[in-house]
Amino acid sequence: MTGAPDQAPDGGLQAERTALAWRRTSLALAVAAAGAGRLAAPALGVLALALAGLGLLQAVAVGWRAARRYRAVRHALGSGGDPSAVRAGGLPIAALAVSGAVTGLLALAFVLDPRS
């Protein structure tokens, strides 16, 4: 070992893994919203498409905000600053909760549709 045992070899890898996880989450949200909107369209019509569009916008917001946070943490690490000084990522978590609720409502409409 060349470094001290209490130091990570590259402090940026944890932030990168977190950013990749948020990217996968936003992609899954987009797919779920589109799929739920398509399945609920016969039951809800245009409302299902509007809710699916809202879910897609929220998925984009989650990915965009998570990418901004990753860039801020990476900049703080590169400039020798404190990455814990970067604001907490509350918006992606809130958008994730809202998008999950919208997708759940679309799925519920599909399940309760008497035609299916």
KOLDRENZA-924434 format. One record per atom (N, C-alpha, C): x, y, z. Coordinates in nm, 4 decimals, decimal comma. Example, Ala and Ser with C-alpha at 12.3 -4.5 7.8 and 13.67 -1.06 7.14 Angstrom:
! residues 2
node east 1,3190 north -0,5690 up 0,7800 $
node east 1,2300 north -0,4500 up 0,7800 $
node east 1,3200 north -0,3300 up 0,7800 $
node east 1,2850 north -0,2250 up 0,7080 $
node east 1,3670 north -0,1060 up 0,7140 $
node east 1,2900 north 0,0030 up 0,7870 $
END
This chain:
! residues 116
node east 0,0836 north -0,1192 up 0,0000 $
node east 0,0000 north 0,0000 up 0,0000 $
node east 0,0865 north 0,1233 up 0,0000 $
node east 0,0468 north 0,2162 up -0,0833 $
node east 0,1253 north 0,3385 up -0,0896 $
node east 0,0646 north 0,4509 up -0,0082 $
node east -0,0657 north 0,4457 up 0,0146 $
node east -0,1326 north 0,5524 up 0,0893 $
node east -0,1652 north 0,5077 up 0,2309 $
node east -0,2152 north 0,6023 up 0,3067 $
node east -0,2576 north 0,5710 up 0,4425 $
node east -0,3817 north 0,4819 up 0,4369 $
node east -0,3947 north 0,3862 up 0,5276 $
node east -0,5078 north 0,2941 up 0,5199 $
node east -0,6435 north 0,3603 up 0,5434 $
node east -0,6457 north 0,4778 up 0,6048 $
node east -0,7738 north 0,5420 up 0,6315 $
node east -0,8186 north 0,6327 up 0,5170 $
node east -0,7427 north 0,6421 up 0,4092 $
node east -0,7786 north 0,7260 up 0,2955 $
node east -0,8243 north 0,6386 up 0,1786 $
node east -0,9289 north 0,6818 up 0,1127 $
node east -0,9757 north 0,6121 up -0,0066 $
node east -0,8810 north 0,6434 up -0,1215 $
node east -0,8574 north 0,5473 up -0,2115 $
node east -0,7665 north 0,5732 up -0,3231 $
node east -0,8174 north 0,6846 up -0,4151 $
node east -0,9477 north 0,6929 up -0,4349 $
node east -1,0055 north 0,7995 up -0,5171 $
node east -1,1388 north 0,8374 up -0,4564 $
node east -1,1444 north 0,9546 up -0,3970 $
node east -1,2663 north 0,9989 up -0,3302 $
node east -1,3814 north 1,0284 up -0,4241 $
node east -1,3568 north 1,0400 up -0,5547 $
node east -1,4628 north 1,0717 up -0,6493 $
node east -1,5444 north 0,9527 up -0,6944 $
node east -1,4974 north 0,8315 up -0,6668 $
node east -1,5695 north 0,7139 up -0,7150 $
node east -1,7054 north 0,6970 up -0,6474 $
node east -1,7143 north 0,7300 up -0,5217 $
node east -1,8425 north 0,7172 up -0,4526 $
node east -1,9456 north 0,8125 up -0,5126 $
node east -1,9052 north 0,9342 up -0,5408 $
node east -1,9972 north 1,0309 up -0,6026 $
node east -2,0379 north 0,9846 up -0,7419 $
node east -1,9444 north 0,9252 up -0,8156 $
node east -1,9759 north 0,8765 up -0,9501 $
node east -2,0749 north 0,7597 up -0,9441 $
node east -2,0547 north 0,6684 up -0,8512 $
node east -2,1494 north 0,5560 up -0,8364 $
node east -2,2877 north 0,6062 up -0,7990 $
node east -2,2940 north 0,7057 up -0,7130 $
node east -2,4234 north 0,7630 up -0,6752 $
node east -2,4904 north 0,8285 up -0,7950 $
node east -2,4137 north 0,9022 up -0,8747 $
node east -2,4695 north 0,9671 up -0,9941 $
node east -2,5201 north 0,8629 up -1,0930 $
node east -2,4462 north 0,7545 up -1,1099 $
node east -2,4917 north 0,6483 up -1,1999 $
node east -2,6181 north 0,5806 up -1,1481 $
node east -2,6284 north 0,5660 up -1,0179 $
node east -2,7503 north 0,5071 up -0,9603 $
node east -2,8706 north 0,5979 up -0,9829 $
node east -2,8521 north 0,7285 up -0,9677 $
node east -2,9621 north 0,8219 up -0,9940 $
node east -2,9985 north 0,8218 up -1,1417 $
node east -2,8990 north 0,8063 up -1,2300 $
node east -2,9282 north 0,7994 up -1,3732 $
node east -3,0129 north 0,6762 up -1,4051 $
node east -2,9764 north 0,5616 up -1,3466 $
node east -3,0571 north 0,4401 up -1,3664 $
node east -3,1968 north 0,4581 up -1,3101 $
node east -3,2081 north 0,5249 up -1,1961 $
node east -3,3386 north 0,5476 up -1,1351 $
node east -3,4250 north 0,6359 up -1,2232 $
node east -3,3677 north 0,7425 up -1,2782 $
node east -3,4477 north 0,8308 up -1,3637 $
node east -3,4888 north 0,7598 up -1,4920 $
node east -3,4034 north 0,6752 up -1,5459 $
node east -3,4396 north 0,5978 up -1,6644 $
node east -3,5529 north 0,5001 up -1,6325 $
node east -3,5447 north 0,4347 up -1,5177 $
node east -3,6519 north 0,3427 up -1,4774 $
node east -3,7832 north 0,4172 up -1,4558 $
node east -3,7764 north 0,5369 up -1,3985 $
node east -3,8972 north 0,6177 up -1,3807 $
node east -3,9596 north 0,6549 up -1,5148 $
node east -3,8766 north 0,6913 up -1,6105 $
node east -3,9280 north 0,7276 up -1,7421 $
node east -3,9952 north 0,6087 up -1,8089 $
node east -3,9336 north 0,4930 up -1,8011 $
node east -3,9916 north 0,3729 up -1,8618 $
node east -4,1217 north 0,3353 up -1,7908 $
node east -4,1230 north 0,3438 up -1,6586 $
node east -4,2441 north 0,3098 up -1,5836 $
node east -4,3580 north 0,4068 up -1,6139 $
node east -4,3273 north 0,5347 up -1,6231 $
node east -4,4311 north 0,6336 up -1,6534 $
node east -4,4869 north 0,6120 up -1,7936 $
node east -4,3992 north 0,5877 up -1,8900 $
node east -4,4454 north 0,5654 up -2,0274 $
node east -4,5280 north 0,4369 up -2,0364 $
node east -4,4809 north 0,3320 up -1,9727 $
node east -4,5549 north 0,2051 up -1,9754 $
node east -4,6886 north 0,2141 up -1,9049 $
node east -4,6897 north 0,2777 up -1,7882 $
node east -4,8155 north 0,2913 up -1,7141 $
node east -4,9134 north 0,3806 up -1,7895 $
node east -4,8617 north 0,4850 up -1,8543 $
node east -4,9487 north 0,5717 up -1,9333 $
node east -5,0101 north 0,4980 up -2,0506 $
node east -4,9306 north 0,4147 up -2,1157 $
node east -4,9819 north 0,3367 up -2,2278 $
node east -5,0868 north 0,2364 up -2,1835 $
node east -5,0627 north 0,1721 up -2,0712 $
node east -5,1585 north 0,0729 up -2,0223 $
node east -5,2856 north 0,1369 up -1,9683 $
node east -5,2737 north 0,2559 up -1,9095 $
node east -5,3910 north 0,3215 up -1,8513 $
node east -5,4667 north 0,4073 up -1,9521 $
node east -5,4137 north 0,4247 up -2,0721 $
node east -5,4791 north 0,5101 up -2,1721 $
node east -5,6218 north 0,4647 up -2,2056 $
node east -5,6499 north 0,3346 up -2,2201 $
node east -5,7891 north 0,2971 up -2,2487 $
node east -5,8845 north 0,3333 up -2,1349 $
node east -5,8370 north 0,3313 up -2,0119 $
node east -5,9238 north 0,3600 up -1,8975 $
node east -5,9381 north 0,5098 up -1,8727 $
node east -5,8304 north 0,5857 up -1,8880 $
node east -5,8316 north 0,7277 up -1,8534 $
node east -5,8253 north 0,8214 up -1,9735 $
node east -5,7911 north 0,7707 up -2,0880 $
node east -5,7838 north 0,8531 up -2,2080 $
node east -5,6712 north 0,9550 up -2,2016 $
node east -5,7055 north 1,0794 up -2,2302 $
node east -5,6057 north 1,1864 up -2,2363 $
node east -5,5431 north 1,2117 up -2,0993 $
node east -5,6182 north 1,1894 up -1,9933 $
node east -5,5632 north 1,2086 up -1,8588 $
node east -5,4443 north 1,1163 up -1,8352 $
node east -5,4524 north 0,9940 up -1,8838 $
node east -5,3407 north 0,9002 up -1,8685 $
node east -5,2174 north 0,9516 up -1,9419 $
node east -5,2378 north 1,0061 up -2,0609 $
node east -5,1243 north 1,0598 up -2,1360 $
node east -5,0648 north 1,1819 up -2,0672 $
node east -5,1506 north 1,2648 up -2,0096 $
node east -5,1016 north 1,3822 up -1,9367 $
node east -5,0224 north 1,3397 up -1,8128 $
node east -5,0730 north 1,2411 up -1,7397 $
node east -5,0012 north 1,1926 up -1,6214 $
node east -4,8706 north 1,1250 up -1,6606 $
node east -4,8718 north 1,0526 up -1,7709 $
node east -4,7477 north 0,9903 up -1,8183 $
node east -4,6465 north 1,0975 up -1,8568 $
node east -4,6932 north 1,2043 up -1,9224 $
node east -4,6038 north 1,3150 up -1,9556 $
node east -4,5466 north 1,3810 up -1,8319 $
node east -4,6304 north 1,3970 up -1,7300 $
node east -4,5827 north 1,4518 up -1,6028 $
node east -4,4767 north 1,3607 up -1,5406 $
node east -4,5018 north 1,2313 up -1,5456 $
node east -4,4034 north 1,1359 up -1,4943 $
node east -4,2722 north 1,1422 up -1,5702 $
node east -4,2802 north 1,1597 up -1,7024 $
node east -4,1585 north 1,1717 up -1,7832 $
node east -4,0819 north 1,2997 up -1,7494 $
node east -4,1547 north 1,4091 up -1,7311 $
node east -4,0894 north 1,5345 up -1,6919 $
node east -4,0213 north 1,5216 up -1,5559 $
node east -4,0862 north 1,4533 up -1,4645 $
node east -4,0259 north 1,4345 up -1,3324 $
node east -3,9029 north 1,3456 up -1,3410 $
node east -3,9060 north 1,2456 up -1,4270 $
node east -3,7888 north 1,1602 up -1,4446 $
node east -3,6719 north 1,2411 up -1,5000 $
node east -3,7007 north 1,3304 up -1,5934 $
node east -3,5962 north 1,4175 up -1,6474 $
node east -3,5432 north 1,5098 up -1,5376 $
node east -3,6331 north 1,5619 up -1,4545 $
node east -3,5903 north 1,6498 up -1,3447 $
node east -3,5003 north 1,5760 up -1,2465 $
node east -3,5325 north 1,4508 up -1,2178 $
node east -3,4489 north 1,3710 up -1,1273 $
node east -3,3093 north 1,3539 up -1,1863 $
node east -3,3016 north 1,3150 up -1,3126 $
node east -3,1715 north 1,2950 up -1,3761 $
node east -3,0913 north 1,4230 up -1,3875 $
node east -3,1586 north 1,5326 up -1,4238 $
node east -3,0899 north 1,6603 up -1,4398 $
node east -3,0333 north 1,7096 up -1,3074 $
node east -3,1146 north 1,7047 up -1,2028 $
node east -3,0700 north 1,7554 up -1,0720 $
node east -2,9596 north 1,6674 up -1,0138 $
node east -2,9711 north 1,5381 up -1,0333 $
node east -2,8663 north 1,4486 up -0,9833 $
node east -2,7347 north 1,4741 up -1,0574 $
node east -2,7426 north 1,5008 up -1,1872 $
node east -2,6209 north 1,5309 up -1,2641 $
node east -2,5586 north 1,6624 up -1,2175 $
node east -2,6418 north 1,7622 up -1,1881 $
node east -2,5890 north 1,8889 up -1,1363 $
node east -2,5189 north 1,8682 up -1,0026 $
node east -2,5787 north 1,7879 up -0,9172 $
node east -2,5185 north 1,7624 up -0,7864 $
node east -2,3854 north 1,6897 up -0,8017 $
node east -2,3805 north 1,5936 up -0,8936 $
node east -2,2556 north 1,5214 up -0,9158 $
node east -2,1456 north 1,6164 up -0,9638 $
node east -2,1801 north 1,7059 up -1,0566 $
node east -2,0805 north 1,8013 up -1,1038 $
node east -2,0317 north 1,8923 up -0,9912 $
node east -2,1215 north 1,9320 up -0,9027 $
node east -2,0821 north 2,0174 up -0,7905 $
node east -1,9891 north 1,9428 up -0,6944 $
node east -2,0209 north 1,8176 up -0,6662 $
node east -1,9358 north 1,7378 up -0,5766 $
node east -1,8005 north 1,7136 up -0,6420 $
node east -1,8015 north 1,6836 up -0,7700 $
node east -1,6757 north 1,6586 up -0,8408 $
node east -1,5889 north 1,7846 up -0,8423 $
node east -1,6519 north 1,8999 up -0,8626 $
node east -1,5776 north 2,0260 up -0,8594 $
node east -1,5197 north 2,0504 up -0,7202 $
node east -1,5993 north 2,0229 up -0,6160 $
node east -1,5506 north 2,0426 up -0,4790 $
node east -1,4333 north 1,9496 up -0,4497 $
node east -1,4402 north 1,8264 up -0,4988 $
node east -1,3290 north 1,7331 up -0,4771 $
node east -1,2052 north 1,7764 up -0,5545 $
node east -1,2251 north 1,8240 up -0,6767 $
node east -1,1113 north 1,8635 up -0,7598 $
node east -1,0423 north 1,9893 up -0,7116 $
node east -1,1175 north 2,0794 up -0,6511 $
node east -1,0580 north 2,2049 up -0,6045 $
node east -1,0091 north 2,1956 up -0,4599 $
node east -1,0175 north 2,0779 up -0,4019 $
node east -0,9697 north 2,0603 up -0,2655 $
node east -1,0661 north 2,1098 up -0,1599 $
node east -1,1876 north 2,1408 up -0,2020 $
node east -1,2887 north 2,1878 up -0,1081 $
node east -1,3548 north 2,0726 up -0,0343 $
node east -1,4556 north 2,1058 up 0,0390 $
node east -1,5289 north 2,0068 up 0,1171 $
node east -1,6550 north 1,9661 up 0,0408 $
node east -1,6656 north 1,8401 up -0,0054 $
node east -1,7848 north 1,7991 up -0,0791 $
node east -1,9110 north 1,7955 up 0,0063 $
node east -1,8951 north 1,7928 up 0,1380 $
node east -2,0143 north 1,7937 up 0,2238 $
node east -2,0780 north 1,9323 up 0,2280 $
node east -2,0079 north 2,0341 up 0,1759 $
node east -2,0646 north 2,1685 up 0,1712 $
node east -2,1645 north 2,1843 up 0,0566 $
node east -2,1681 north 2,0874 up -0,0354 $
node east -2,2632 north 2,0918 up -0,1468 $
node east -2,4025 north 2,0677 up -0,0901 $
node east -2,4970 north 2,1456 up -0,1414 $
node east -2,6348 north 2,1338 up -0,0909 $
node east -2,6864 north 1,9914 up -0,1020 $
node east -2,7741 north 1,9572 up -0,0095 $
node east -2,8349 north 1,8239 up -0,0103 $
node east -2,9243 north 1,8084 up -0,1326 $
node east -2,9384 north 1,6862 up -0,1790 $
node east -3,0162 north 1,6584 up -0,2997 $
node east -3,1614 north 1,6277 up -0,2698 $
node east -3,2350 north 1,7217 up -0,2176 $
node east -3,3741 north 1,6984 up -0,1823 $
node east -3,4679 north 1,6939 up -0,3013 $
node east -3,4373 north 1,7705 up -0,4079 $
node east -3,5267 north 1,7738 up -0,5236 $
node east -3,5366 north 1,6390 up -0,5937 $
node east -3,4265 north 1,5679 up -0,6209 $
node east -3,4429 north 1,4370 up -0,6844 $
node east -3,5253 north 1,3393 up -0,6001 $
node east -3,5092 north 1,3456 up -0,4703 $
node east -3,5843 north 1,2546 up -0,3840 $
node east -3,7322 north 1,2897 up -0,3851 $
node east -3,7654 north 1,4181 up -0,3804 $
node east -3,9056 north 1,4599 up -0,3852 $
node east -3,9675 north 1,4267 up -0,5201 $
node east -3,8948 north 1,4527 up -0,6286 $
node east -3,9467 north 1,4192 up -0,7615 $
node east -3,9634 north 1,2696 up -0,7780 $
node east -3,8746 north 1,1927 up -0,7186 $
node east -3,8864 north 1,0468 up -0,7215 $
node east -4,0145 north 1,0019 up -0,6525 $
node east -4,0454 north 1,0604 up -0,5387 $
node east -4,1672 north 1,0241 up -0,4658 $
node east -4,2922 north 1,0615 up -0,5453 $
node east -4,2936 north 1,1800 up -0,6030 $
node east -4,4101 north 1,2237 up -0,6809 $
node east -4,4258 north 1,1381 up -0,8063 $
node east -4,3166 north 1,1093 up -0,8739 $
node east -4,3225 north 1,0279 up -0,9946 $
node east -4,3693 north 0,8859 up -0,9627 $
node east -4,3238 north 0,8326 up -0,8515 $
node east -4,3709 north 0,7007 up -0,8101 $
node east -4,5196 north 0,7002 up -0,7796 $
node east -4,5682 north 0,8074 up -0,7177 $
node east -4,7111 north 0,8171 up -0,6878 $
node east -4,7936 north 0,8290 up -0,8159 $
node east -4,7469 north 0,9076 up -0,9121 $
node east -4,8182 north 0,9224 up -1,0395 $
node east -4,8219 north 0,7892 up -1,1138 $
node east -4,7096 north 0,7211 up -1,1182 $
node east -4,7049 north 0,5908 up -1,1853 $
node east -4,7948 north 0,4908 up -1,1138 $
node east -4,7991 north 0,4964 up -0,9822 $
node east -4,8880 north 0,4085 up -0,9070 $
node east -5,0343 north 0,4359 up -0,9353 $
node east -5,0707 north 0,5629 up -0,9499 $
node east -5,2095 north 0,5969 up -0,9845 $
node east -5,2456 north 0,5461 up -1,1238 $
node east -5,1534 north 0,5578 up -1,2175 $
node east -5,1784 north 0,5048 up -1,3514 $
node east -5,1946 north 0,3534 up -1,3484 $
node east -5,1121 north 0,2865 up -1,2713 $
node east -5,1237 north 0,1413 up -1,2596 $
node east -5,2558 north 0,1025 up -1,1928 $
node east -5,2977 north 0,1783 up -1,0933 $
node east -5,4254 north 0,1514 up -1,0267 $
node east -5,5421 north 0,1689 up -1,1240 $
node east -5,5359 north 0,2717 up -1,2073 $
node east -5,6416 north 0,2918 up -1,3076 $
node east -5,6472 north 0,1748 up -1,4041 $
node east -5,5317 north 0,1216 up -1,4417 $
node east -5,5293 north 0,0068 up -1,5302 $
node east -5,5895 north -0,1166 up -1,4641 $
node east -5,5568 north -0,1386 up -1,3375 $
node east -5,6041 north -0,2563 up -1,2664 $
node east -5,7556 north -0,2476 up -1,2439 $
node east -5,8044 north -0,1286 up -1,2136 $
node east -5,9480 north -0,1118 up -1,1843 $
node east -6,0340 north -0,0930 up -1,3086 $
node east -5,9720 north -0,0869 up -1,4265 $
node east -6,0478 north -0,0686 up -1,5497 $
node east -6,1355 north -0,1910 up -1,5748 $
node east -6,2654 north -0,1740 up -1,5900 $
node east -6,3538 north -0,2885 up -1,6105 $
node east -6,3333 north -0,3559 up -1,7451 $
node east -6,2698 north -0,2890 up -1,8401 $
node east -6,2487 north -0,3481 up -1,9720 $
node east -6,1295 north -0,4418 up -1,9766 $
node east -6,0462 north -0,4423 up -1,8740 $
node east -5,9269 north -0,5281 up -1,8796 $
node east -5,9464 north -0,6576 up -1,8058 $
END
